[in-house]
Amino acid sequence: MTVEKTVLVSRRIFWSSIGLFFLAGVISALVEAYNLKWLEAIVAFLGGTSILLLVISWGMPGIFIFLGVPWLARAWFRGINPIWYPSTPWEQMSSGEVRSTYLQSIISLAILIIIIVAVIQFNFQR
């Protein structure tokens, strides 16, 4: 996968997760206001899909680091936030930017794993 495609896929996944989350919220408000019980399944599907896309969005940079392609991790972050992450080629980045990419990727994956474990543990305690 090229850097440009990674940026594009990252951007689409992130913004799709945000859009689906808000759409689920709007439909949920309609369900509450008009007592449309048949829409509850759609709300659950949209909410679950948005969470799944957000998990993918958070986890991919760490996965790219472990796959040995850190420039794609940086491209993934750039797709999510193009203002914070400039389009500097990987070879021209400073050592601090490279370390920052590794650190942010691993931390985001670690936080994601901790959240998943906590949610699973909470659901089994009920």
C-alpha positions in Angstrom: 0.0 0.0 0.0 1.4 3.4 -0.9 1.5 6.3 1.5 -1.1 8.3 -0.4 -3.6 5.4 -0.4 -3.0 4.9 3.4 -3.7 8.5 4.1 -6.9 8.3 2.0 -8.1 5.0 3.7 -7.3 6.4 7.1 -9.2 9.6 6.4 -12.3 7.7 5.1 -12.3 5.3 8.0 -12.0 7.9 10.7 -14.6 10.3 9.3 -17.0 7.4 8.5 -16.8 6.4 12.1 -17.6 9.9 13.3 -20.4 10.3 10.7 -22.0 6.9 11.6 -21.8 7.8 15.3 -23.7 11.1 14.8 -26.2 9.4 12.5 -26.8 6.7 15.2 -27.4 9.6 17.6 -29.9 11.3 15.4 -31.8 8.1 14.7 -31.7 7.3 18.4 -33.3 10.7 19.2 -36.0 9.9 16.6 -36.6 6.5 18.3 -37.1 8.3 21.7 -39.2 11.1 20.3 -41.6 9.1 18.2 -41.4 5.7 19.9 -40.1 3.9 16.7 -38.9 0.7 18.2 -38.2 -0.9 14.8 -35.3 1.6 14.3 -33.5 0.4 17.4 -31.7 -2.3 15.5 -30.5 0.2 13.0 -29.1 2.4 15.8 -27.3 -0.6 17.3 -25.9 -1.5 13.9 -24.7 2.0 13.1 -23.3 2.5 16.6 -21.5 -0.9 16.5 -20.1 -0.1 13.0 -18.8 3.3 14.1 -17.1 1.7 17.2 -15.5 -0.9 15.0 -14.2 1.7 12.5 -12.9 3.8 15.4 -11.1 0.7 16.8 -9.5 0.1 13.4 -8.5 3.8 13.2 -6.8 3.7 16.6 -5.2 0.3 16.1 -3.7 0.5 12.6 -0.7 2.7 13.4 0.5 0.2 16.0 -0.1 -2.7 13.7 1.9 -0.9 11.0 4.8 -0.4 13.5 4.8 -4.1 14.4 4.6 -5.1 10.6 7.8 -3.0 10.1 6.3 -0.2 8.0 6.4 2.8 10.3 6.0 5.3 7.3 2.5 3.9 6.9 1.8 4.5 10.6 2.8 8.1 10.0 0.6 8.3 6.9 -2.3 6.8 8.9 -2.0 9.5 11.5 -1.8 12.1 8.7 -5.0 10.8 7.3 -6.7 11.4 10.7 -5.1 14.8 11.3 -3.4 16.4 8.3 -2.7 19.6 10.2 -0.7 18.1 13.0 1.2 15.6 10.8 2.8 17.3 7.8 3.4 15.4 4.5 7.2 15.3 5.0 8.6 12.1 3.5 9.7 9.5 6.0 13.4 9.7 4.9 13.5 13.5 5.6 11.9 13.4 9.0 14.0 14.2 12.1 14.8 11.5 14.6 12.4 13.2 17.0 9.5 12.9 14.6 10.4 9.2 13.9 10.5 8.5 17.7 7.3 10.3 18.1 5.6 8.2 15.4 6.8 5.0 17.0 5.8 6.2 20.5 2.3 7.4 19.5 1.6 4.3 17.4 2.5 1.9 20.3 0.7 4.0 22.9 -2.5 4.2 20.8 -2.5 0.4 20.3 -1.8 -0.2 24.0 -4.6 2.1 25.1 -6.9 0.4 22.6 -6.0 -3.1 24.0 -6.5 -1.9 27.5 -9.9 -0.4 26.7 -11.0 -3.7 24.9 -9.9 -5.8 27.9 -11.7 -3.5 30.3 -14.9 -3.6 28.3 -14.7 -7.4 28.0 -14.0 -7.8 31.7 -16.8 -5.4 32.7 -19.3 -7.3 30.5 -18.3 -10.7 32.1 -18.7 -9.3 35.6 -22.4 -8.5 35.1 
